[in-house]
Amino acid sequence: MKIFKGNIIYTLKREKFEIINNGYIVEEEGKINYCGKVLPSMYKDSNITDYKDCLLIPGFIDAHVHPCQLPNIGLGYDLELLPWLERYTYLQEGRLSDLEYAKAVYKAYLHENWKYGVTRCIAMATTDTESTLLLMKMMEHANMGGYIGKVNQDCNCGKAEFMETTEGSIDATKKWLYRALDYKGLVKPILTPTINIICSKELMKFVGEAAEKYKLPVQAHLSENIQEVKFCRELFPNHKDFVDVYDEYGLFGQQKTMMAHCIHLSERELELMAERKILAAHCPNSNLNLSSGFMNTKKYLDMGICVGLGSDIAGGNTLNPFENMKAAIQTSQALWLSGVQDKKLSSSEAFYIATRGGSFFEKVGCFEEGYELDMLVIDDSDMNSFNRNSLEERILRLIYSGTEKNIKERYIHGNKIQDPDISL
């Protein structure tokens, strides 16, 4: 059992921050037994880790990331999505079949996760089975949490060297699953038909059937870019829309599902997302960098759509959740200024989607009883040298100006996590 004391801030509902000045969190076996202002008498004689004036906030969830793309940060942002994928993405993913290179990239990625307080993620690895398993093993050794998926892509990837064959992709996925299904702790497998425009019907059918057979979650990209949507219509002229393609093959909410970007959607598609409880991963920095568009996050939340915050490295240029929260707010403000939406995304809503939003990891992301204790200890004293700000003002300032230097400690499932030093 562990007991922590500090200034507790989290969001139970998206509309406001839950703030407890000098409160207590009691953890046992990785889960929260109590969170409140007054420590229950049964714990009075227990040891308490007192973080004094620090802020205690939930760990951040990266709802969409490509760890193998870390070396590509900042490259090719003059391009739009489809030419950027051909020039940079597929080539970089192919390089990770070299496991020594993959180990170096993944080690750097896990360090960045630790640095920025990302305690859980939903990640697309590569088409290579061994490289994907390596990422799962390294994340497990780092005591971090995540859903990791072997990428599927067997058509329309430019050069033939970037593509799997349909048979090869199915066979490799079966081999990956045979070993990945053993992961049942903080790291778990997720099926990954990357984008429907680069997966054949046969391959999507296989992935959908595998999701049903093993009751595994699914992740993919959805309506990120105008040209991508146009290409999808050309490839699947008999389908209603982008969503309908996934739905036909059992890849849209039949199992727990995350769809990344979700920008250019019809009302029908949005309503189905809300009905099926699909997690929409909002990736504002990536959407801006590759000129993909603006996701109307406020509208989605108001419709009851689950929304999480993604870095989308390397379409996005940073893993820093503070920067990505700020980008989400500023994107919403731009939509409001242009008259597209009548309400702006609030700071508490941005914090909500970065921590609890979507609940893809179930009871993670806030400090309610029974939730897993993923927690960051924030020392923001460098931001409060001139004025004595309220706790709400302090979290607002952190969203707009926070860096890794403000993160003093990181906890995942109740365990303090050190900077990963992985030698496998």
N, C-alpha and C positions, 0 to 999 in steps of 0.2 A: 504493500500500500504506500502511496505517495500523496503528500498534501502540499499544495502550492498556494502562495498568497501573492496578490498583486492587483492591479487595476484591470478588471476583466471586461473585454469588449467582444461581442459577437452579434450575429443576426439570426434570430429565430424565424422572423418573417422579414421579407425584403424591405418593408416600408420604414423600418427604424432599427437603430442599434440598440442592443441590450447592453447596458452599462452597469457594472457593479464596482463601486469605489472600494478599494482595499477588501476585496472579496476572497473567497477560498474555493479551490477545486480539489476534490478528493478523487483519487484514481486507484483502481485495483484491477490487476490483470488486464491492463490496457484500456479499461473502460471507466467512465465517469460515474461515481457513486453519488456525488453531491456537488452542486455549484451554487454558491449563494453568499450573502453578506455576513451571516453569523455562522461560525463553525459549530456543528452539533456537539453536544457534550461528550458523546462517545469517542470523539477524536481529540479531546482537549489535551491529553498527555502524549500525543503522537508528535513525531518530528515534523517540522514544517519548513519547507524551502520558501523563504521570504524574498520575493523579488522586489520588494519595497515599492518604489514609484514607477516601476516598469509596467508596460502594457502586456497583458496576456491575451493573445488572439488565436483563432484557429489557424492551422496550417493551410497553405494554399493548394488548390487543385488545378492542375493544368489539363484542361479538358480535351486538348488536341495538340499533339507534338510529334515531330519526326526527329528522334534523337540522332539518326545517322546524318542529318542535314546540318549539324552544328558548324562544320567547316565552311558552309555556304552563306553564313550570315552576312548580309550587306551586298551580296553579289546579284547583279542582274535586275535590280528593281526598276530599271527603265523599261523592262519588258512586261507584257501581260502574262497571264497564267500559262497558257498552252505553249508558247515559245520558250518561256522560262523553264518549264518542266523538261523540254527536250534539250535545252542548252546546258542546264545545270543539274536538275534533280535526278533524272534517271542515271546519269553518269556517276554522280556521287553515290547513289545507292548501290550501284554495281561494284564500287570499290570496296565495299564492306564485306565482300566474299573473302577478302584477305583478312583473316581473323586477327592477326597482329595489329593491322591498321584499325579494324573494328574495335578492338580492345582499347586502343588509345583514344578513339573518338568517344566511345561510351564512357570511359573513365572521366574524360573532360566534361561530358554531358552530366554525369551524376554529381560531379563537383559543382557545376553550375546550379543544378537542382537544389543541392544542399545550401549553397551560398544564398540563394534567393528564397529559401523557405518553402519550396515546392515539396510537399509531403506525399502527394499522390498524383498520378498522371494517367492519361489514356494515350498510348503511344503506338504509332505505326513504325515497325522496324524496317526490314527489307524483304526482298523475295527469297533471300538465302536462308535456308533452315538453320544452319549452324550459327550464323550471325545473329538471328533472332533469339535462339536459345541462349547464346552468350549474353545478350542484353538482359534476358530474364534472370540468368544466374548472377550477373553482376549487380542487378538491382536488389535481388534477394540478399546478397552478401552485404550490401550497403544498408540493409534494414529499411528500405524505402518501399512505398506501395505503388502498384500500378497494374493496369491491364496492358499487356504487350501482345501485338499481333504480327504474324507473318504476312507480308504484303502479297496480294494476288494481282497479276496484270499479264494478260496474254494477247493483247492486240492494241493497235493505235498508239504505240509508244515511240514512234519515230524509228530509230535504227533497230534492226532485229536483235542486236546484242542486249538491248534493254528489256526485251520481252521474254517471258516464259512461253513454252508451248502449253496448250491447254492440258494435255496429258501430263506434262512435266509439273505444271502448277498444282494439279490435283494430287499427284504422287508426293510432291514435296510437302504439301499441306498435311497429308495423311501422316507422313513421317514426323513432321513437327508436332502434330496433335498427339501422337503416340507418347511423346516425351513431355509435352507441355501440359497435358492433363494431370500430371503429377503435382503441378503447382497449385496449391490450395490455400496458401497463407496470404501474405501481403501482396504477392505477385501472382497474377492470374492470366490465363490466355484469353484473347478476344479475336474473333474471326474478322478478316480485313479484305473485303472486295473493294479495293482502293477507290475507284470511281467507275461507274457503270460504263463509261465510254472507253475504258481500257480493259474491261473484262468481258469475255464472250458470254453468250447466253448459257452455254454449257457449263462454264466455270461458275457463273453466279448460281445456277441451279445446284451445283455440287455444294457450294458454300452454304446456301440456304438449308439444304438437307443436313449438312453437318451441324449447323446451328441448332436445328430441331433435334437431331439425334443426341447431341451432347449437352443440350440446354446451355449453349454458350452465347455470350453477348456478341454483338456485331458493331463494327465501326466502318464508316465510309465518308466520302465527300459528297456534298449535295449543293447544286446550283450556286457555285462559287463565282462564276464568271459568265458574262453574256455569251461569249463565243463558245464556251463549254456547253451552255444550255442549248444553243443553236445546233451544235454538233450532236448532242443527245437526241434532239428532235429528228435530225437526218438519219441517225442510226436506228431509231425506234419509232418510225412514223405511225405505228398502230397503237402506241401507248398515249395515254392522256397527257403525261408530263414526266418530269424527271423522277418524281416520287413513285409513279406508277410502275416504272421499270424495276426498281428495288422491290416494290410490294409483290409483283408477280412471282419473284423468286424467294419469297419468305425472308426478305432482308429489311423489313421496315416495321419493326415493333412486334413481330411474332415472338422474338426474344428481346431482351434488353438491348437498346440500340442507341448509339451516338452518331449523329450526322454533323459533319464539320462545315462551317461557313453559313449555309442556309440563307443566302442573300436574296436571290431572285425567285421568289416563290409566289404561287397563286394563292388565293384565299382557300381553295380546295386543299392544297398541300398543307397550308398552315393549320387548317382545322383538323386534318388527319394527324399532324404532328402532335397537336394538343390531345386529341382523343387517344392516341397510341402511347402517350407519355415518352415520346422521342426526345432525347437530350440534344439540343442544338448548341454546338460549341461555337461561341462567338470569338472570332480572331481578328480584332480591330486593326492591329498593326499590320498584319499580313494583308488584310483587305485593302488598306491604304497603300502599302508598298507596291502591290502588284495591280493597282488600279481596278480592283475587282468590284467594289461597290460598298454600300453602307447597309449593314444589317439593322433593321428597326427593332432594336432590343426591347424598348419600352412597350411597343405593341405586342411583341411575342409574350412578354411576361404578363401583360394584361389579358391575353388570350388563354393563359394557363399553360403555355409552352414552357417546358423545363429548359433553362439556359445555364450553361457553364462558360467559363472564360478560358480561352486557349491561347497559347503563344504561337502555335503553328510554325515553330522553327523549321526551315529557315526562310519561309515566306515572311514570317515575323522576324524582327531584328533583335528581340531580346526575350529572355526567359523571366525577366523581372516582373512579377505580378503587379507591383505598384505602377509601373509604366503601362502595363496592359489595362489595368483598371482606369487609369487616366485617359488612355486612348478610347476606351469604351464610352466614357462620359463625354469626351469631346466629339466623338462621332455622333452621339445622340444630340448634342447641342447643335451640331451642323445641320442635322435633319430638322430640328426644331426651328432653327433660323431660316431654313429654306421653305418652311411651311409644310413639310411632309408629315410631321407629327405634332400634336398639340401639347404634348408633355415631354419633359426631358428625363433622362435616366438620372436618378439621384445617386449621391455618394454611397448611401446605405445599400442601394440596389447593386451598384458596382461591386461593393464588398461582398454582398450576398452571392453573386454569381461566381466570384473568385474563391469562395470558401465552401458554402453549402449548396450553391445553385445546382439544380439537376439531381442531386442526391444519387448519382450513379454508383457511388461507393456506399450507398445506404446510410447507416448512422455514422456519418463523418461530416465534419465541417461546422459544428457548433458545440456548445458546452452543456447540453441537456443531459439529464441522467440517462445512462444506457448507451450514450454515444462513445465511440472510440476517442481516446485523447490524442489528437494531433494538435500540437500547440507550438506557437512561436512566442518567445519572450523578447519584447521590443524595448530597447533603450533609446528613447527619442530625446534625451536631454540636450543633444546638440541643436534641436529645433526650438527649444524653449528658453533660450538664454535672455530674451528681452521681455517677454510677457509670461504671466502664469495663465496658461490656456486651460479651458475645461477639457475633460476627457473626450468629449465629442469633437471639440476643435482639434485635439491632438490626433485623433484617428483621421480626420479630414486632411490635416496637413501631411500625415504619413502617406495617404493615398496619392497626393500630388507630388510629394518630394521625397518619399522614402527610398532608401537604398539598402543594399545588403549590409552596410555598416551599422544599420539600426537593429539588425537581428542578433540578439545576444545568445540565445539558446534555441534549439529545435528539438521537439519531441514527436515521435511517431508511435502510435499504439502504446503510449505511456513510457516509451524508452527514449532517453536522450541520445540523439544521433550526432556523431562526430563526422567531420569531413572525410568522405570515403577514401580510403587508401587500399585499393583493391589489387591484389596480386593473385591471379588465377593461373 
